Amino acid sequence: MDGMEGVYKRIDSFRPEIIEMQRELTSRPAIGLENGGSGEHEKADYVKEQLLPLRPDRLYEIHAPDERAANGYRPNLVAVWGGSQEGKAIWVLSHLDIVPPGDLCLWTGDPYKIRVEGDKIIGRGVEDNQHGIVSSYFAVKGIVDLRQAFPRKVGLVLVADEETGSKYGLGYLLRERRDLFKEDDLIIVPDGGNEEGTMIEIAEKSMLWLKFTINGAQCHASTPEKGRNSLFGAAKLILELDKLKKRFDLRDPIFKPEGSTFEPTKIEANVPNVNTISGRDVFYVDCRVLPDYKVDEVVDVVRAISDRLAKGLDLKIDVGVIHRQDGVPSTSADSPVVTALARAINTVTGLTARPMGIGGGTIAAFFREAGLPAAVWSTISPSAHQADEYCLIKNIITDAKIMATVFLSG
């Protein structure tokens, strides 16, 4: 069979090889230094061994110096097929690293030995982000095996350090090898999406985590006039902060939920006994802010609310920013990468994809900040970072077909 149908049939035949690649990848834990590992070297070496038989026209090994890691660096791989070195490219970026398994008692087997149950593969990393690695690899392999030509340059990028900040992964590539990427390239990041494979993520809200420390004066609960109740102050402050939803009330239908969110989450323990009024309370608020607003403006308003309440209740309130990731310009809903992906999804599955925004952060933000439009997409199983993480083989095969369609559409 010629053309696209032949490639699809070839990809369908890869089921045993998909399982074997997932087995080998999972057996090589690639955990960042901050999470107690030594880096991604063994996994990167294995991926390189698998790439070489596909005869890439160029294969770059880009080492990000990290004296804490094995061999003093973190490995990044870039493999390229077809096209001229200067021509436009289609890139698929996946990350090599994984998160630790967490509490082993919650797993029903060894996290680093896959189990196959029907169409499901279970093991740490099989979805996040080995799904992306495997589907993009077999998309290229399906084309190479049939000796079809790539109409334009196609590249697979495999990076370190996504789970712990990307300083030694995509961040390093964009600092040291920005020349690899052009503004009119198509960039796909298969590290997010929905179970139907119809969500193309093009925008992210700003992320802001705030810590509130309320200091009053501890006293016996029977004589409240002798103290200043910090728990009462925390409760009042939480209610006041709920007004942020009205202050920052813009809506954008591309996001779900459509507006900015300001949610109190964690609260630290205060006094251990019932009959003591607390003199110190600490709680946290998770803010996901539409990119229409500046994060500094949100912080200023929060501090003004806190200062006003502190003065009225004779308390001291400190507001600390413990995490901040400012939103970056969105990828246009009608950009070439979104259009190409939507067309390929419809060709393979018959489904209609739609561009959307999310409240979380993805590695695509690094591309967008550098002026490189990128789309996050895959047919994902909702199991990342969980015990008994799993992916579906049928999703990997479908995604490989969609990527191959994009590659051959030029």
DAKA-V917120 format. One record per residue. PSI is psi in degrees with one decimal (none if undefined). BURIAL is # if it has 24 or more other ideal C-beta (glycine too) atoms within 12 Angstrom, else .. Layout:
psi:PSI burial:BURIAL
psi:PSI burial:BURIAL
This chain:
psi:138.7 burial:.
psi:170.2 burial:.
psi:-154.5 burial:.
psi:-38.4 burial:#
psi:-36.2 burial:.
psi:-39.1 burial:.
psi:-43.0 burial:#
psi:-44.8 burial:#
psi:-39.1 burial:.
psi:-42.7 burial:#
psi:-38.9 burial:#
psi:-29.7 burial:#
psi:-6.5 burial:.
psi:4.5 burial:#
psi:-50.7 burial:#
psi:-37.1 burial:.
psi:-33.7 burial:#
psi:-45.5 burial:#
psi:-43.2 burial:#
psi:-40.7 burial:.
psi:-40.9 burial:#
psi:-37.6 burial:#
psi:-47.1 burial:#
psi:-42.1 burial:#
psi:-44.1 burial:#
psi:-32.2 burial:#
psi:-5.1 burial:#
psi:80.0 burial:#
psi:126.5 burial:#
psi:90.3 burial:#
psi:133.0 burial:#
psi:163.1 burial:#
psi:-39.3 burial:#
psi:-22.0 burial:.
psi:15.5 burial:#
psi:8.6 burial:.
psi:-170.6 burial:#
psi:2.8 burial:#
psi:-166.8 burial:#
psi:17.4 burial:#
psi:-50.2 burial:#
psi:-40.2 burial:#
psi:-42.2 burial:#
psi:-40.2 burial:#
psi:-41.5 burial:#
psi:-45.5 burial:#
psi:-41.2 burial:#
psi:-42.9 burial:#
psi:-35.0 burial:.
psi:-30.2 burial:#
psi:-36.4 burial:#
psi:-42.0 burial:.
psi:-17.0 burial:.
psi:1.2 burial:#
psi:59.3 burial:.
psi:146.4 burial:#
psi:-29.9 burial:#
psi:139.2 burial:.
psi:114.7 burial:#
psi:134.1 burial:#
psi:111.4 burial:#
psi:107.8 burial:#
psi:122.3 burial:#
psi:116.0 burial:#
psi:129.0 burial:.
psi:100.2 burial:#
psi:-16.4 burial:.
psi:-22.5 burial:.
psi:163.3 burial:#
psi:135.3 burial:#
psi:5.2 burial:.
psi:15.9 burial:.
psi:167.2 burial:#
psi:131.2 burial:#
psi:138.3 burial:#
psi:139.9 burial:#
psi:140.7 burial:#
psi:117.5 burial:#
psi:135.7 burial:#
psi:136.0 burial:#
psi:140.7 burial:#
psi:168.0 burial:#
psi:168.6 burial:#
psi:160.9 burial:.
psi:-27.9 burial:.
psi:-11.3 burial:.
psi:170.6 burial:.
psi:152.6 burial:#
psi:157.4 burial:#
psi:122.2 burial:#
psi:141.3 burial:#
psi:120.2 burial:#
psi:125.1 burial:#
psi:162.4 burial:#
psi:144.8 burial:#
psi:-31.4 burial:#
psi:158.7 burial:#
psi:172.9 burial:#
psi:157.3 burial:#
psi:161.9 burial:#
psi:-18.6 burial:#
psi:-148.9 burial:.
psi:112.0 burial:.
psi:-22.2 burial:.
psi:-21.4 burial:.
psi:-11.6 burial:.
psi:148.0 burial:.
psi:8.2 burial:.
psi:-179.3 burial:.
psi:122.1 burial:.
psi:-25.4 burial:#
psi:12.3 burial:#
psi:113.0 burial:#
psi:150.8 burial:#
psi:135.9 burial:#
psi:118.6 burial:#
psi:95.9 burial:.
psi:-117.4 burial:.
psi:2.1 burial:.
psi:132.0 burial:#
psi:127.8 burial:#
psi:133.5 burial:#
psi:156.8 burial:#
psi:125.5 burial:#
psi:-8.4 burial:#
psi:-31.8 burial:#
psi:-47.5 burial:#
psi:91.5 burial:#
psi:28.7 burial:#
psi:-26.9 burial:#
psi:-48.3 burial:#
psi:-42.6 burial:#
psi:-49.3 burial:#
psi:-44.5 burial:#
psi:-41.7 burial:#
psi:-36.9 burial:#
psi:-47.3 burial:#
psi:-19.4 burial:#
psi:-45.8 burial:#
psi:-43.9 burial:#
psi:-39.4 burial:#
psi:-36.4 burial:#
psi:-44.6 burial:#
psi:-41.0 burial:#
psi:-34.1 burial:.
psi:5.5 burial:#
psi:36.8 burial:.
psi:148.4 burial:#
psi:142.2 burial:.
psi:122.3 burial:#
psi:-29.2 burial:.
psi:169.8 burial:#
psi:133.5 burial:#
psi:132.2 burial:#
psi:138.8 burial:#
psi:127.7 burial:#
psi:126.0 burial:#
psi:116.1 burial:#
psi:156.9 burial:#
psi:167.9 burial:#
psi:19.9 burial:#
psi:-37.3 burial:#
psi:-15.7 burial:#
psi:30.4 burial:#
psi:-19.5 burial:#
psi:11.8 burial:#
psi:-37.4 burial:#
psi:7.2 burial:#
psi:-114.1 burial:#
psi:-35.1 burial:#
psi:-42.8 burial:#
psi:-43.0 burial:#
psi:-41.9 burial:#
psi:-22.0 burial:#
psi:-44.7 burial:.
psi:-26.1 burial:.
psi:44.5 burial:#
psi:-22.7 burial:.
psi:-17.7 burial:.
psi:-29.2 burial:#
psi:138.3 burial:#
psi:155.3 burial:#
psi:-26.3 burial:.
psi:12.1 burial:.
psi:156.5 burial:#
psi:123.6 burial:#
psi:119.9 burial:#
psi:131.8 burial:#
psi:100.1 burial:#
psi:67.2 burial:#
psi:34.4 burial:#
psi:166.0 burial:#
psi:-151.4 burial:#
psi:176.6 burial:#
psi:-19.1 burial:.
psi:-15.1 burial:.
psi:22.7 burial:#
psi:0.3 burial:#
psi:119.3 burial:#
psi:108.1 burial:#
psi:123.4 burial:#
psi:-5.8 burial:#
psi:150.9 burial:#
psi:143.5 burial:#
psi:158.2 burial:#
psi:146.7 burial:#
psi:130.8 burial:#
psi:120.5 burial:#
psi:126.2 burial:#
psi:141.8 burial:#
psi:127.1 burial:#
psi:123.2 burial:#
psi:116.0 burial:#
psi:118.6 burial:#
psi:126.9 burial:#
psi:-129.0 burial:#
psi:122.3 burial:#
psi:144.3 burial:#
psi:175.3 burial:.
psi:140.5 burial:.
psi:-19.1 burial:.
psi:-11.6 burial:.
psi:65.0 burial:.
psi:-22.9 burial:.
psi:-14.9 burial:.
psi:-4.9 burial:.
psi:-172.8 burial:#
psi:111.1 burial:#
psi:104.5 burial:#
psi:-29.5 burial:#
psi:-39.5 burial:#
psi:-41.5 burial:#
psi:-40.2 burial:#
psi:-42.5 burial:#
psi:-45.0 burial:.
psi:-40.6 burial:#
psi:-41.3 burial:#
psi:-42.2 burial:#
psi:-38.2 burial:.
psi:-39.4 burial:#
psi:-21.4 burial:#
psi:-21.3 burial:.
psi:-12.1 burial:.
psi:-29.6 burial:#
psi:-32.2 burial:#
psi:-33.7 burial:.
psi:-38.1 burial:.
psi:76.2 burial:#
psi:10.8 burial:.
psi:151.7 burial:.
psi:146.4 burial:.
psi:111.8 burial:#
psi:-11.4 burial:.
psi:-20.0 burial:#
psi:155.6 burial:#
psi:112.0 burial:.
psi:159.9 burial:.
psi:-23.1 burial:.
psi:179.4 burial:#
psi:149.7 burial:#
psi:143.8 burial:#
psi:95.5 burial:#
psi:121.9 burial:.
psi:137.9 burial:#
psi:-89.6 burial:.
psi:142.8 burial:.
psi:133.8 burial:.
psi:153.6 burial:.
psi:144.4 burial:.
psi:-114.4 burial:#
psi:148.1 burial:.
psi:-10.8 burial:.
psi:158.5 burial:.
psi:-29.8 burial:.
psi:26.7 burial:.
psi:131.4 burial:.
psi:129.9 burial:#
psi:141.5 burial:#
psi:-1.9 burial:#
psi:126.6 burial:#
psi:145.0 burial:#
psi:128.5 burial:#
psi:170.6 burial:#
psi:151.1 burial:#
psi:131.4 burial:#
psi:118.3 burial:#
psi:130.2 burial:#
psi:111.1 burial:#
psi:130.4 burial:#
psi:143.2 burial:#
psi:-8.6 burial:#
psi:-23.8 burial:#
psi:145.0 burial:#
psi:137.4 burial:.
psi:-37.2 burial:#
psi:-36.2 burial:.
psi:-40.6 burial:.
psi:-45.9 burial:#
psi:-42.0 burial:#
psi:-43.5 burial:.
psi:-42.1 burial:#
psi:-44.2 burial:#
psi:-35.1 burial:.
psi:-42.7 burial:.
psi:-44.2 burial:#
psi:-42.4 burial:#
psi:-41.5 burial:.
psi:-43.0 burial:.
psi:-41.0 burial:#
psi:-41.8 burial:#
psi:-41.6 burial:.
psi:-28.1 burial:.
psi:4.2 burial:#
psi:48.2 burial:.
psi:167.5 burial:#
psi:124.5 burial:.
psi:121.5 burial:#
psi:136.8 burial:#
psi:119.2 burial:#
psi:140.2 burial:.
psi:112.8 burial:#
psi:-16.4 burial:.
psi:138.5 burial:.
psi:129.6 burial:.
psi:101.9 burial:#
psi:139.0 burial:#
psi:150.8 burial:#
psi:165.5 burial:#
psi:138.9 burial:.
psi:157.6 burial:#
psi:133.8 burial:#
psi:140.8 burial:.
psi:-22.2 burial:#
psi:23.5 burial:.
psi:157.6 burial:#
psi:-37.5 burial:#
psi:-39.2 burial:#
psi:-44.1 burial:#
psi:-44.7 burial:#
psi:-42.4 burial:#
psi:-46.3 burial:#
psi:-41.6 burial:#
psi:-42.1 burial:#
psi:-39.9 burial:#
psi:-44.5 burial:#
psi:-37.7 burial:.
psi:-43.5 burial:#
psi:-41.5 burial:#
psi:-17.0 burial:#
psi:2.0 burial:.
psi:156.2 burial:.
psi:118.1 burial:.
psi:156.7 burial:#
psi:140.9 burial:#
psi:140.2 burial:#
psi:164.0 burial:#
psi:159.2 burial:#
psi:164.6 burial:#
psi:-19.2 burial:#
psi:179.3 burial:#
psi:145.0 burial:#
psi:167.6 burial:#
psi:-18.3 burial:#
psi:-22.6 burial:#
psi:-32.6 burial:#
psi:-42.1 burial:#
psi:-47.8 burial:#
psi:-37.7 burial:#
psi:-29.5 burial:#
psi:7.0 burial:#
psi:22.4 burial:.
psi:105.9 burial:#
psi:132.1 burial:#
psi:150.2 burial:#
psi:133.5 burial:#
psi:126.7 burial:#
psi:142.7 burial:#
psi:165.9 burial:#
psi:93.7 burial:#
psi:147.0 burial:#
psi:134.2 burial:#
psi:64.5 burial:.
psi:2.1 burial:#
psi:136.5 burial:#
psi:-0.2 burial:.
psi:162.1 burial:#
psi:147.8 burial:.
psi:42.5 burial:#
psi:141.1 burial:#
psi:160.8 burial:#
psi:165.3 burial:#
psi:131.3 burial:#
psi:-39.8 burial:#
psi:-32.9 burial:#
psi:-39.8 burial:#
psi:-43.7 burial:#
psi:-45.1 burial:#
psi:-45.7 burial:#
psi:-36.3 burial:#
psi:-40.6 burial:#
psi:-41.4 burial:#
psi:-44.6 burial:#
psi:-43.2 burial:#
psi:-36.7 burial:#
psi:-43.8 burial:#
psi:-44.9 burial:#
psi:-42.0 burial:#
psi:-7.6 burial:#
psi:-12.4 burial:#
psi:none burial:.
